[in-house]
Amino acid sequence: MAMLRIALALAAGLSAAGAVAQGAASPAARDPADPRAEVQPLVHRSPFASYRVFTGDGPGSWRGVNDEVARIGGWKAYAREAYEASKAAQPAPGEASQPPAAPQQPGVPKAK
């Protein structure tokens, strides 16, 4: 019996807390077509209000860039990276791959 009282007290407390959380009743619904209805003023904030001027370092030394490319292996290093990336995207030989699905007729269930 004591557990029932505790449960009822808890339920009453939660329902009262929910009513308080909802706040005061909202004012009567306003007619949007009423020209005398009070509305909040429009506020415009320009997207450029928080603009920061670009302050980059500018172009680097072309000699430094050329030296970096030579250090990593020249154009062949970039070609090797592209080749390895395309090779990794393809399935390995002998790897089981699913054949492309046959086109399905509209309204016909797919066969299992």
N, C-alpha and C positions, 0 to 999 in steps of 0.2 A: 504494500500500500504506500509505503514511503517513497518507493521508486516512481510510482505513478504521480505522486504529488510533485516530485522533483522534475519529472518530465513535463508535466503541465505548466509548472512555474517557468521552466526554460522556454517552452513554446510561447507562453504569454510574453515573456521578456523579449524574445526575438521578434515577435510580431509588432510589439510596441517600438522596438528599435527601428524596424523597417518603416513604420509610419513616420517616425521622426526624421529618418534619412530622406524621405521624399520631400520634405520641406513644406512650406506654406502652399495652399492651393493656388494654382495659377489664375491670373485674372481672366475675366470672360474672354472668350475667343474674339479676336478682332477681325473685322471684315476687311480683307485686303483691298476691296474696291472702294472703301471709305476714304475720301480725300482728306478728312480731318484726323485720320488715325495717326498716332504718334509712331515715329520710326526712329531708329538710331541713325545718326548722321553717317554719311559715307566717308571713309577715310582712305585716301590713296597714298600708297608708299611706293615710290619709284624703285624699279629694280636696280637702278644705278646708284641708289643711296649708299649702298655698302661696297661700291666699286673701289678696287685698289689698283693703282697703276702698276703695270708689269715692270719689275725691276730686275730682269734677268742679267746674267753676266755678259751676255752678248756672244758673238761667235768665238769659238776657241781658235787656237793656233792650228792652221792647216798642217804645219810640219809635225806638230804633236799628234794629230789625228793619223797622219800617214805613218808615223813611227809606231803607233799603237797597232794599226792594221798589219804592219810588217812583223811586229812582235808576235801576234797571234797566228800568223801563217798566211797572210794575204787573202786574196779573193778565194783561194782554194779552201780556206777554213770556212768561209761563209757557204760555199757550194757544198762542202761536206755536211754542214749542219742541215741544210735544206734537204739533201739526199737522205740523211739518216731520219729526219722527221717524216718524210714521205714513205720511207721503207717501214717505219714503225707503225704507220697507219694501215698498212696492208697486212692481211693474214699471212702467216708463215706457210710455206709449201707443205702440203699434206695435212694441214689443219682442217678439221671438218667445218665446213661452212654451210649454212642453210641455203638451199636454192631459192631463187626469188619466188614469191608467192604468185600463183596464177590469178589473173583477174577474176573477180567474183561478180556474178550476175546480180543485179539489184533485186531484192526481195527473196533471194534464195539463201537459206542458212548455210553457213560455212561447214564443210565436212570435217569431221574429226579424224 
